[in-house]
Amino acid sequence: MARLFLALIFCLLATQAAADERYQLEKVVEISRHGVRPPTPGNRKEIEAATARSWPQWNTADGDLTGHGYAAVVNKGRWQGEHYRQLGLLTTGCPDSAQIYVRASPLQRTRATADALVDGAFPGCGVQIHHVDGDIDPLFQSNKLPFAELDPTQEKEAIAARAGDLAALQRRLQPEVQQLKQAVCSSDCAFFDRPWQLRQTKSGHTYVQGLSVLASMVETLRLGWSENLPLSQLAWGNITSARQISALLPLLTTNYDLSNDVPYIAQKRGSILLDAIVKGLDNRADSPNTRWLLLVAHDTNIAMLRTLMHFSWQLPGYARGNIPPGSSLVFERWRDTTDNTRFLRIYFQAQSLDDLRHLTPIDSQHPLLRAEWHQQNCRETKVGTLCPYQSTLQQLNQAIDRHALSTVDYPQP
């Protein structure tokens, strides 16, 4: 009986091992948002004007990655490096360009986030971070280049159609507006009660006057919570729990809905990045030949990508479509070793509000929050939701506006 029991155990273990080894991870293309930062100079100016008070100064310059934000991203990078080594994508020791290629948006917060990710995944290796000279990279700042230029009339019409009745939308979000007002205002703050209206800048950019500033306040508070700011510096002591932050996030979601998530805007300004992802997954000649292509970007970039993909998510503790600091949109190419069929796994991942605040290491007890993308004919497996490679790639290709592309060069060491 003992021998029979042991034989059964060995059989079960062999079956489990076979199941785990059936799918082989071949390629990863990841688009990460930068980590925690203070409000940008522009954000600070508008939220202070709307509330008629000075918001707390952080230890880091406005818009730059903080030390706390760096540490949180190191935690994520450490987990990813270990995870991909366990899956056989990476080898032990320091990597060469065949294992990872990193390109960051040229801003300090994205370049520093890229450093933190590779410091976590490959400690002491000094992995090179690639970025363009100057402040504009076509992959990440396409809105500043002619090939992605919007028609002001079409942009306004697209946003107006998506917004519908702005007055009704404002009434529907009054609970969140009033909670925010109570948290950040020391006087009447008449700004909070003004009607939302569509406005165009001198350059023709359309935005929702009123809502956009409220969204900047919410984002600043969310970042402050993630930074572990003292409660006295977080809405002047009026916010003391992650639950209160979560309750305000629908204002940020609504602002996404009426800006980067508008299909016309996303297709014009996000096509170049989606095209780079497709080329990276398919090992095209004009993309780095590497196992892990890591692109460190901004929440606006991820928002446009998910709009092109029709990918909607809601992670625990966050509002629909929220893109927390350090979160990432991940594309994985897998191969079924039994017949060499390829699949794509696509998911969005982030840490919880409290895990970011407390710099909680990522492990089985505190895993990354994750939402998986799927379409018809996807299969649920032990490695996640795997979708047919060719049809999924074709679907991504169809979302790209070929008139909104430009040449992308990848510098080599």
C-alpha positions in Angstrom: 0.0 0.0 0.0 2.8 2.4 0.8 4.5 1.7 -2.5 1.2 2.3 -4.3 0.7 5.5 -2.4 4.1 6.8 -3.4 3.6 5.8 -7.0 0.4 7.8 -7.0 2.1 10.8 -5.6 4.9 10.6 -8.1 2.3 10.3 -10.9 0.5 13.4 -9.7 3.8 15.4 -9.5 4.8 14.2 -13.0 1.4 15.3 -14.3 1.7 18.7 -12.7 5.2 19.2 -14.0 4.0 18.3 -17.5 1.2 20.8 -17.3 3.5 23.5 -16.1 6.0 22.8 -18.8 3.5 22.6 -21.7 3.6 26.4 -22.2 6.8 28.2 -22.8 7.1 32.0 -22.4 9.1 33.4 -25.4 8.7 37.2 -25.4 7.4 40.0 -23.2 6.6 43.6 -24.3 5.7 45.7 -21.3 4.5 49.3 -21.1 4.9 50.6 -17.6 3.7 53.9 -16.0 6.3 55.8 -14.0 6.2 55.6 -10.2 5.0 58.0 -7.6 5.7 61.7 -8.2 4.5 65.0 -6.7 2.0 67.1 -8.8 3.6 68.5 -12.0 4.2 72.3 -12.0 1.2 72.8 -14.2 -1.0 70.7 -12.0 0.1 72.5 -8.8 -0.7 75.9 -10.3 -4.3 74.9 -11.3 -5.2 73.1 -8.1 -3.9 75.9 -5.9 -5.9 78.4 -7.9 -9.1 76.4 -7.7 -8.8 75.9 -3.9 -7.2 79.3 -3.1 -4.6 77.6 -0.9 -1.0 76.3 -1.1 -0.8 72.5 -1.4 2.0 70.7 0.5 5.5 70.8 -1.0 7.1 67.3 -1.3 10.8 66.5 -0.8 11.2 66.0 -4.5 10.8 68.6 -7.2 7.4 68.8 -8.7 6.9 66.1 -11.4 10.0 64.0 -10.5 10.0 60.5 -9.3 10.4 60.3 -5.5 12.7 58.1 -3.4 9.6 56.3 -2.1 8.4 55.9 -5.7 11.8 54.5 -6.7 11.7 51.9 -3.8 8.2 50.8 -4.8 9.2 50.2 -8.4 12.3 48.3 -7.2 9.9 45.9 -5.4 8.0 45.4 -8.6 11.2 44.9 -10.7 12.6 42.4 -8.2 9.5 40.3 -8.4 9.4 40.4 -12.2 13.0 39.4 -12.5 12.5 36.4 -10.3 9.3 35.5 -12.0 10.7 35.6 -15.5 13.8 33.6 -14.4 11.5 30.9 -13.0 9.6 30.8 -16.3 12.8 30.5 -18.3 12.6 33.8 -20.1 15.7 35.2 -18.3 18.9 33.5 -17.2 20.8 34.1 -14.0 23.4 36.8 -13.7 23.5 40.1 -15.6 21.6 40.3 -18.9 22.8 41.3 -22.3 20.7 43.1 -24.9 19.3 39.7 -26.1 17.5 39.4 -22.8 16.2 43.0 -22.1 16.0 46.3 -23.9 14.7 49.3 -22.0 13.5 52.5 -23.5 12.1 55.3 -21.3 10.2 58.5 -22.0 12.8 61.3 -21.7 11.3 62.9 -18.6 13.1 62.4 -15.2 10.3 60.4 -13.6 10.2 57.8 -16.4 14.0 57.5 -16.8 14.3 57.1 -13.0 11.5 54.5 -13.0 13.3 52.5 -15.7 16.4 52.6 -13.5 14.4 51.3 -10.5 12.8 48.5 -12.5 16.2 47.1 -13.7 17.8 47.7 -10.3 15.1 45.4 -8.9 15.3 42.8 -11.7 19.1 42.9 -12.2 20.7 44.4 -9.0 24.2 45.7 -9.5 24.2 45.1 -13.3 23.8 48.7 -14.5 21.4 47.8 -17.3 21.4 50.6 -19.9 18.3 52.8 -20.2 17.7 54.1 -23.7 16.0 57.4 -24.4 16.0 60.1 -27.0 17.9 63.4 -26.7 15.6 66.3 -25.9 12.1 66.2 -24.3 10.1 64.6 -27.1 10.0 60.9 -28.0 7.5 60.1 -30.8 6.5 56.9 -29.0 5.5 58.7 -25.8 4.9 62.4 -26.8 3.2 61.9 -30.1 0.8 64.8 -29.3 3.7 67.2 -29.8 4.5 66.0 -33.3 2.8 66.7 -36.7 2.1 63.0 -37.6 -0.3 62.7 -34.7 -1.9 66.1 -35.0 -5.6 66.3 -34.2 -8.2 68.3 -36.1 -9.6 70.7 -33.5 -13.1 70.5 -34.8 -13.1 66.7 -34.9 -11.6 66.5 -31.4 -14.3 68.8 -30.0 -17.1 66.9 -31.7 -15.7 63.6 -30.5 -15.4 64.7 -26.9 -18.9 66.4 -27.0 -20.4 63.2 -28.3 -18.8 61.1 -25.6 -19.7 63.6 -22.8 -23.4 63.9 -23.8 -25.2 66.0 -21.3 -22.4 67.6 -19.2 -24.8 69.0 -16.6 -26.3 65.6 -16.0 -22.8 64.1 -15.8 -21.9 66.7 -13.2 -25.0 66.0 -11.2 -24.3 62.3 -11.2 -20.8 62.9 -9.8 -21.9 65.3 -7.1 -21.2 62.9 -4.2 -17.6 62.6 -5.3 -17.3 66.4 -6.0 -18.6 67.2 -2.5 -16.3 64.7 -0.8 -13.4 66.3 -2.6 -14.5 69.8 -1.7 -14.8 68.9 2.0 -11.3 67.4 1.9 -9.4 70.2 0.3 -11.3 73.4 0.8 -10.9 75.8 3.7 -13.6 78.3 2.5 -16.5 78.2 0.0 -14.4 77.2 -3.0 -16.9 78.5 -5.6 -14.9 76.6 -8.3 -16.5 73.3 -7.2 -20.0 74.6 -7.9 -19.4 76.1 -11.4 -21.0 74.3 -14.4 -18.6 72.1 -16.4 -18.1 73.3 -19.9 -16.2 72.3 -23.0 -13.4 74.7 -23.7 -10.7 74.9 -26.3 -7.1 76.2 -25.8 -5.5 78.6 -28.3 -3.9 75.5 -29.9 -7.3 73.9 -30.4 -7.1 71.3 -27.6 -10.5 70.6 -26.1 -11.0 69.8 -22.4 -13.8 69.8 -19.8 -13.4 73.0 -17.8 -13.9 72.2 -14.1 -13.6 68.4 -14.4 -10.0 68.4 -15.5 -8.8 70.4 -12.4 -10.9 68.2 -10.1 -9.2 65.1 -11.7 -5.8 66.7 -11.0 -6.7 67.1 -7.4 -7.7 63.5 -7.1 -4.6 62.3 -8.8 -2.4 64.4 -6.5 -4.2 63.0 -3.4 -3.8 59.4 -4.7 -0.1 60.0 -5.4 0.3 61.5 -1.9 -1.3 58.4 -0.3 1.0 56.2 -2.4 4.0 58.3 -1.3 3.1 57.7 2.4 2.9 61.4 3.1 2.0 62.1 6.7 -1.8 62.4 7.1 -1.4 66.0 8.1 0.0 66.7 4.6 -2.7 64.7 2.9 -5.8 67.0 2.4 -4.7 68.7 5.6 -5.7 65.7 7.7 -9.1 65.1 6.1 -8.1 61.8 4.4 -7.0 59.0 6.6 -7.8 55.8 4.7 -7.3 54.3 1.2 -11.1 53.9 1.1 -11.5 57.6 1.0 -9.1 57.8 -1.9 -10.9 55.1 -3.8 -14.2 57.0 -3.3 -12.8 60.0 -5.2 -11.3 58.0 -8.2 -14.5 58.1 -10.4 -13.7 61.8 -11.1 -10.3 60.7 -12.5 -12.0 57.9 -14.6 -14.5 60.4 -16.0 -11.7 62.7 -17.0 -10.0 59.8 -18.8 -13.3 59.0 -20.5 -13.3 62.5 -22.0 -9.7 62.8 -23.0 -7.2 60.0 -23.8 -10.0 57.4 -23.9 -11.8 59.1 -26.7 -11.3 56.8 -29.7 -10.5 59.6 -32.2 -7.7 60.9 -29.9 -6.4 57.5 -29.0 -6.1 56.4 -32.6 -4.2 59.5 -33.7 -1.9 59.6 -30.7 -1.6 56.0 -29.6 -1.2 54.2 -32.9 2.6 54.6 -33.0 3.0 52.9 -29.6 0.6 50.0 -30.5 2.5 49.6 -33.7 5.8 49.3 -31.8 4.2 46.7 -29.5 3.0 44.5 -32.4 6.4 44.8 -34.1 8.1 43.8 -30.8 5.9 40.8 -30.3 6.4 39.6 -33.8 10.2 40.1 -33.8 10.2 42.5 -36.7 13.5 43.7 -38.0 12.8 47.3 -37.0 12.3 46.4 -33.3 14.9 45.3 -30.7 15.6 41.5 -30.9 15.2 40.9 -27.2 13.1 38.7 -24.9 11.9 41.5 -22.7 11.1 44.9 -24.3 10.4 47.3 -21.5 8.9 50.7 -22.4 8.5 53.1 -19.5 5.8 55.7 -20.3 2.9 57.6 -18.8 -0.7 56.9 -17.8 -1.9 58.8 -20.9 0.0 56.3 -23.1 -1.6 53.3 -21.4 -5.0 54.9 -21.6 -4.8 55.3 -25.3 -3.6 51.8 -25.8 -6.4 50.2 -23.8 -8.9 52.3 -25.8 -7.5 51.0 -29.1 -7.7 47.5 -27.7 -11.2 47.8 -26.2 -9.7 46.7 -22.9 -11.5 47.7 -19.7 -10.5 46.8 -16.2 -11.3 47.5 -12.6 -8.8 46.4 -10.0 -9.8 46.0 -6.3 -9.7 49.3 -4.5 -9.5 51.3 -7.7 -12.1 52.9 -10.0 -12.7 51.6 -13.5 -9.8 52.0 -15.8 -7.5 53.5 -13.1 -3.7 53.5 -13.9 -1.8 53.6 -10.6 1.9 54.6 -10.4 4.2 51.8 -11.4 1.4 49.8 -13.0 1.9 48.2 -16.4 0.2 46.8 -19.5 1.9 43.5 -20.4 1.9 41.5 -23.6 3.4 38.0 -23.4 4.0 35.6 -26.3 3.7 31.9 -25.3 4.3 28.7 -27.2 2.5 25.4 -26.7 5.4 22.9 -26.7 3.1 20.0 -27.8 2.4 21.5 -31.2 4.4 24.8 -31.3 1.2 26.9 -31.5 1.7 30.4 -30.3 -0.6 32.5 -28.1 -0.8 36.0 -26.6 -1.5 36.8 -23.0 -2.4 40.4 -22.3 -3.0 41.8 -18.9 -2.9 44.9 -16.7 -1.2 44.8 -13.3 -0.6 47.1 -10.3 -0.1 47.2 -6.6 -2.8 48.2 -4.2 -3.0 51.6 -2.7 -1.9 50.4 0.7 0.9 48.2 -0.7 2.3 51.2 -2.5 2.0 53.3 0.6 3.8 50.8 2.9 6.3 49.6 0.3 5.0 46.0 0.8 7.2 43.5 -1.1 5.4 41.5 -3.8 4.9 37.9 -2.9 2.2 35.2 -2.7 0.6 37.0 0.3 0.7 40.4 -1.5 0.4 39.7 -5.2 0.1 42.2 -8.0 -3.5 43.0 -8.7 -4.2 41.8 -12.3 -6.9 42.0 -15.0 -6.6 39.8 -18.1 -7.7 40.8 -21.7 -9.6 38.2 -23.7 -11.4 37.7 -27.0 -13.2 34.8 -28.6 -11.3 31.5 -28.7 -9.1 32.3 -25.7 -8.3 29.5 -23.3 -7.9 29.5 -19.6 -4.6 27.8 -18.5 -2.3 27.5 -15.5 -0.2 30.4 -17.0 -3.2 32.7 -17.6 -5.6 33.6 -20.4 -4.0 32.6 -23.7 -5.5 34.0 -26.9 -4.7 32.9 -30.5 -1.6 34.6 -31.6 -2.4 35.5 -35.3 -6.0 36.6 -34.8 -5.1 38.7 -31.7 -2.2 40.3 -33.5 -4.5 41.0 -36.5 -7.0 42.6 -34.2 -4.4 44.9 -32.7 -3.1 45.8 -36.2 -6.6 46.8 -37.3 -6.8 49.3 -34.5 -3.7 51.2 -35.8 -4.1 54.4 -37.9 -1.4 53.9 -40.6 -1.5 57.6 -41.3 -0.5 58.4 -37.7 2.9 56.6 -37.7 6.4 57.8 -37.8 9.9 56.1 -37.9 11.0 54.9 -34.5 14.8 54.2 -34.1 16.2 52.1 -31.3 19.7 53.1 -30.2 22.1 50.3 -29.5 24.9 50.2 -26.9 
